[in-house]
Each structure stands twice: as structure tokens, then as C-alpha cells.
């Protein structure tokens, strides 16, 4: 076990108008659980992982802990930073890491919506360098940036487009890989691991944090930010899907074929096409894990996909409570009860059942949320929880809810409790190859 980082040795960060990041000489780092700032515990602190990114947050003054007054205070001035307003600083962690605390800033002056990133607390240690509050939740290294050489990706794109010049799906994935730097799309062109199969141009939810669709009026008024991905605008044929999937299964190590990507709506609306695909694949080979990432809004479709030969399902949830689920997902023509029924159908159908849990410190780890999650895991015998950092402006997220989130226990303690109470439950960040 590595040496713990002393919170007293970690200093608060600010950014000036030049984008320069400066550490406070005496005030200590704070993080936020919901909108409440607090000092991190030693066991919550780790060196900032490689491939992390740093952001400054305009019109969001940073907070620090003043050792003299023993209070959490805004950092309005700092020697050497100039006379311009100072900004808060946040980190975006690479995949496989679960954040424990948000950046400690005040949002009162902010009149815009932050882009769809997962903002994490960050500080500075003279001994360690940049420090954040997180843990590595998944040991799988297949999603680390060092394994994605864009020169090789472009060569793979050229090869696939030459082999299948009329395949619309491969053309779409080429843009995902080259323009949007989607690691899953890159995997296809590198012939390995998890391969994406976007299939649905529509969705029956209107999620606040959707990567591929944001309402135009909300973007204009500043209530939302522009979508970060271009959504697929066609339904691939079975032949187009097979031209991606079958060669990939044959050459890839640990091949996973996944419906439900950031560049599409929800694949459950194309369950018929998915069932056709699954039956066609299984007539040819038993290799590979066939997976669908979905809101699981249509229980009958879950049953149909299981019967057709799909292996696993990952159900997206921000909460095990309806009152927290609905304001974020804003479902169209389905209910929270249907999602719960789908969990039951998935288990009865023999599917590996995972949750794509959208984690927000101060919400996910609040007392009522934790209790509801534990009950859900127990009732539906969940196989895996993917602890995904929710990519959204924290203030925008908290403003969705009329109810309070009381007594947060800390994400680190939520993880500990899940492991203690459900020793067979797998915690991670990525879909699993089932062999």
C-alpha cells in the first residue's frame, strides 16, 4: 500500500485570467460533497493520475481552508496572480478512476453551463505534485491512452473503409475514432477488445447530461451546453452490423460487441434489429460477449434480447430512487417501475446484469440513496456496478432536485460498504468480457 498523503501538505489551487494555475502558499485544499465544502481525508487523496486534464472554471471562485481562522473561505486574491478575478480549478480523471469529491468553488456568479465533463477536486503537494480525491476502481488497463496510437488508428480506418466502402456504420465509426477520439471506436480499427455498435438514432429519454443531444433552446439560453458528439442518423442494417462484428470477433482479444454508445439514442428502441443481429452472430460463432448498454425502459424488449442470444446488459441509473431518477432522465412514455421490471427480466433471462451508476458526490452517497441502492443490489442480484463519474455541471445537476440529499457518507465509504455487504458484486468502470 502506498504512503498516505497528509491533507495538511496539500494546498488549494486557483487560476488567473492567463490560464496559469497557482497554488496558495498557506491555505489548504478543499473538496465538495454536493454544494458543501470539506477537507479531504488522507485515505481519499492520491496523486493525480496520468492522462488527467486540468480545467479552470470561469466566474467560480475557489475555496480554501484558512489554517489561521480554521474556516473555509473564498480565495479572492493571491500574490503573483495579478488583479483579475481568480477562478477555481478542477481535474478530469481518466477512465477507471472514481472521484470522491467535486471542486470546492462557489457558483453564484456563474451565468453559463459547464461542458459535459466530470469535475473533480484537485490540489497541490510540494512532495507529490498535483493531488486529487479518487481511487482506481477498475484494474483493466485496456482503456489507457498509451494503448491508442492514432497513427495505427488511421491506418485501420483506411483499411476498413477500403474493405467495406459502402458500409455506413464503418464510415460513422471512422468519424467517432478520428474526430471525437472515441476509444471504443478506435478499438474496432485496431482489431481488439470492446467494439461499439451504435444502432439507434432516437431515444425515449431526454437526459440532462446526454452527450449526443441537447435541446437547442436550452443551449441558446445557457441552461445547457452543446452536445459533444454527433448522433448517428440511420439504423444500420444487419449486414452492416455483421461486417463490423464478425471480423472483430475473429481477430480481437477479449472481444465485446456493445450496443448503446455516446453517439446514439437508446438501443432498446432498435431491439428488433439487435435480436436479428444476435441470432445471426450465434449461428456463426459462440465467441465474443454480446452486450447492450441501455436505459432498460421496455421490459419485453429485454426479454426478447436475452432469448435472441445477447449475453449481458448494462442498465443506466443515476439513482435507485424514482424521485432522483426522473428529473435527470426525463423519460418519455416509460416509467421507473418499467426499468425495475427490466432488471428482473434480465436476471430471469440469464443475462449478466450490470449497473451503469452515474455517480455524483453528495448525491449518490447520501443516506437515502445508499440505502435504496443496497436494497436494489440485493433484490435483483446485480452482478456488477460500474462506478461512472457523472459528466455534468454540478450546479446544473443539483438544481434539478426539489428534495435534499442528507448525511452523505462519502463515496469511499459507499464503495467499502458495497464490497463488505456484497462480496460477490464486481465493482469497476468497464464492461466485462465474459469468456
N, C-alpha and C positions, 0 to 999 in steps of 0.2 A: 504494500500500500504506500502511495506517495505521501510525502510530508504535507500536513495540512497548512493552508495559508492563513496567517493571522489577519483577521479583519482590520486590526489596528495598523497594519502595514499597507493597506490598500487605500488609495486616495481617489477623491472624486474627480471626474473629468468634465471639461467644458470645451466648446468650440467657438472660435471667433468668426467674424464675417469673411475671413480669408479661407475658412475651412480648416484652419490649424487646430489640432486637438492638444489641449494643455491640461496638465494635472495640477490640482490645488496643492499648495505646499503643506497645508496642515489639516484641512477638512477631509473627512473620511468618506469612502464610497457608501452610497445607499442604493437599495433596490426598491421596487414597489410590488406589493401584493394587492392587485386591484388598483385602487387610487391611493392606497395608504403606503407611505414610505417607511422602510425599516432597514436596520443594519443587517447584512447577511451573516449567517453563521459560518464558522470556519469550514465545516463539512460541506457547505454549499458552494464553496469557491474552488475554481480550477483555473489553470492558465487558459487564456483564450485559444481555442483550437485553431490549427492551421486551416486556411481557406475560409475563415470567418471574414465578414465585412464590417466596417465601421460606418455609421451614419451620423450626421448631425441633424438635429430636429429644430427647424426654424420656429421662432416665437414660442419655444418651450424651454423656459429657464430651468437649468439643472438644480437639483437639491443635493446638499451635502450635510454630513454630520459635523457640527462645530464642537470640538472637544472642550473648549472653554465654557460655552454656555450649556453644553450637553443637550443641544437641540438640533433638530433637522431644519435647515434654513436654505433659502434660495441663494445661489451664487450669482450676485449681480455684477461684481467687479473682481478683477484678478490682475495683479501686476504683470505687465508684459502682454496683456491681451488686447490693449487698445481701449478706446472709449465706446466702441459699438456694443450693442446688446449681445450678451453671451447666450449660447444655445446648449441644450442638452445633447448628450452623445449616447448612441445605442449601438449594440452589436447584433448582427445577423449570423446565427450559428449554422454550420454546415449540417447536412442530414446526419442522422444517428445521435444527435445531441438533444436532450430535453432541457429546456430552460426552466429555472426555478423562480426568477424574479424579472420583472419588467424594469425599464429605465426609470429612475426616480426624477420626474420632471413635473412641472405644473403646465396644464393645458389651457388655462383660462384665456391666454392671449392668442391662441391658435384659431385662425378662421379658415382652415383648409382641412382636407382629409389626407392623412399619410398614405403612401402607396402600400400595396399588399405584401408586406414583409412581416416577419416575426421579430419584434423588437425585444432585445434582452439587455439587462443591466450589464454595465462594463465599468471597470476602474483600472487604476494603475498601481503596480507594485514595483518599487525600485529593484527588488530582488528577482521577481518573476517576469515583469513586463505587464502587458495587458491581462486582465483577470475578468472572468465572468462568473455567473451563478448558474451552474448546469451540471449535468452528468452525461456520460456516454451511455445511452440506453440500449444500443444495438452494436454488437461486435462485428457485424457484417461490414467488411471494408470495400465491398464491390461498388459503392456509390461515392467513393472519394475522388476528388478532382484529378489526382495524379494518374488515374487509370483511363482518362478520357483525352486522348491525343487528337486534336482537331484535324491534324494532317491525315491521320488514319481514317477519321470520320468522313472527311470529304472524299477520300478515295473510295470508301464504302458506298457513299451516296452515288458517286459516278457509276460504280459497278452495278448497283441495284437499278438505277434508272435506265442503264443500257440493257439490262436483262428484261425489265418489265416497263417499257416506255409508256404503256397505256394504263398502268395501274395508278389510279387516283390516290389511293391510300399511301403508296410509297412516295408519291410526289408530295403529299401533305406531310408525311413524316420527315421528308428531307428538309422542309422549312422548319419544322419543330427542332430538328437536330442542329441545323446551321444558323438559323436566325434567332431562335429562342433558347438555344443551348440546353435543350431538354436531355437529361442524361438517359432517360428511358429510350427516347428515340435514337440517341447515339448508340445505345446497346444493340439495337437492330442492325445498324450499319456496321457495327463491329462484330456481329455474329456471336453474341454471348448474353447470358444472364436474362434479366427480365425485359420483355419486349412489349411495347404498347400497341393496343388495337383500338384506337378511338373509333366509335361507331355511331354516336348519336348527336345530331345537330340541335336537338331540343332537350328541354328539361322541364320537369313538373315541380321544381322548387325555384325560388328566387333568392338564393343565399346572398347575404350581405357581402361576404368575402369571396364571391365567385371570381375565379381567375380569368374566365373567358366571356363573361357577360356582366356589364354594369349598365343600369338604366341611364339613357342619355341625359334626361332632365336632371337626375341626381348628380351626374358628373358636372353639368353646367353650373349648378348651384353650389358646388363644392361639398355637397353632402356625401359624395362618394368620389372615388378616384377612378381613372380609366382602367379598363380591363388590361391585364398584362399579356394575354395570349389571344391569338386569333382562333376562333372556334371552327371546327370542321363544319362544312356547309353541305355535306352529302352523306348518304348512308352507303358505306362500301358494300359491294356485292360479296357473296360467299366466296367466289373465285378470287377476288382481290384480297380478302382476308387470308385465304389459304396460301396465296402466293407470298404473303409475309410470314405466316405462321409455320407452315410445314418445313421449308428450308431452315428456318431458325431452330426448330426443334431438333433437326438432324445434326446441326453443327454446334449448337450452343452448350456450354457448360451450365448446369442447373437452370434449364430453360423454364421460364414462367411467361405465359401469354396472358396479358391483362387488359380487360376492358375497363373503361372508366378512368379517363385521363383529364389533365387540366385543360386540354384543348377541346373538350366536348361537353355536351349536356350530361344527362344521366343515361347510362346504357340500358337501364331496366326498361326504357321506352322502346328499345330495339331488342327485347328479349327473344322475339321470334327469330331474328337474324342470328342472334347468339346461339340459340338452340340448333339451328341448321348447321352453323359452323362447328359446334361441339360434336354433333353426331358425325359430321364429315371427317373431322380430325380423328375421332376414335375408331372410325372404320379403317384408318390407315396406320395408326400408331397408338401405343399406350404411354409413350414418353411425354414428358413435359407436364407442368401444372397449369391447368386452365382456371383462371381467376377472374372475378368480376368485382370492381370497386363501385359501390352504388349507394344510393340513399335507402334502398330496400323498401320502397313505398308501396309496392304491389306484390303481396304475398303469393298470389297464384303464379306470378312470373318467376319468383324464387323457386317454387316447387318445380316448375317446368324446366328451369335451367339445371337444377340438380338431376332431374330424370334424364336430361339430354346428355349428361356426361361432364358437366363442369365439376371442378374439384374443390374450389374454395370461393368464399365470398367475404369481402371486407365492407362492413357497413359503416357509413359516415355518421358520426354523432358528435355534437358539442356538449351533450348532456344526457343523462338518463332520466331527466325530468322534463315533462311536457312544457311547463311554463318557461323553461330556459331554452328548450329546443325550438319552439315555434317562432320567436322573434328573430332568430338568426336564419333559419331555413326558409321561412315564409312559404310553406307548402301550398301547391295548387292542386286541389282535388285529391288530396290524400290526408290521412290523419296520423298522429303519433302512434295511435293504437295499431295501425297497419304496419308500421315499422317494427313494433314489438312482436306482432304476429309473424312477420318475416323472419325474425330471429329464431322463433320456434320452428318455422317451416324449414329453415336452413339446417337446423340440427336433425330434424326428422328425416331430411333428405340426404343426410350423411356428409354434408359439406363441412370443410374446415371453416370455422366461424371466427372471424377477426373483427375487432372494432377499430375504425379509424377515428380515434378520440382526439378532437380538436381542443388542445389544452390551453387554458388561459390562467395564469397565476392570479389567485384571489377569487376565481370563479370555480374552476374545476376542483380545487382543493378545499372549498368551503364545506362546512359541516353537512348541510343537507345534500349537496351534490355528491359528496363522498359516500354517504350512506346509500343514496339511490344507486350509485354506480356499483357498489359492493353487492347490493341486492340483485342488480341486473346480471352481473357476472355469475353469481351463484344460481340464479333461476334458469338462465339459458346456457349454462356450462360453456362460457366463452373460451375459445382456445388461445386467443392472442389479443393483446391490446397494443396497438401502435400509438405511442405517445407522441402525437404530431403537434408541434408548436403552431398555434393558430396564427395565420398571416392576416393581420388586420390592424388598423389604427386602434390602439387600446381604448382611447376615449370614445371612438365611434361604437365600439363593442359594448362598453359599459352603459352607454346612453340608450341601448336597445331595451333595457330591462326596467320594469316598474318595481321589482322586488329586490331586496337586499341579499347579499351573499355574506353570511356571518361566520365568524370563527374559522378562518382559513387555517388549515393545519400545516401548510407548506407542501409544495409538490414533492419534495424529497421524502416527506413523511407519508404522502399518499403512495408513492412507489414502494416504500418499505412495507406499508400495510398490505398492499396488493400481493406482494411477494410472500408475506407472512401468512395471510389468510387463504391464499390460493397458490400453493407451491407448484402446481402443475400448469398454472397460467404462464404463458410466454409473454414477456414484455419486450417491445422492440420498436422499430421505426419503419421497417420494410416488410413487404410481402415475402412469404416463405416458400421456398421450393420444397415440395412435399415428397419428392422422390418418385 
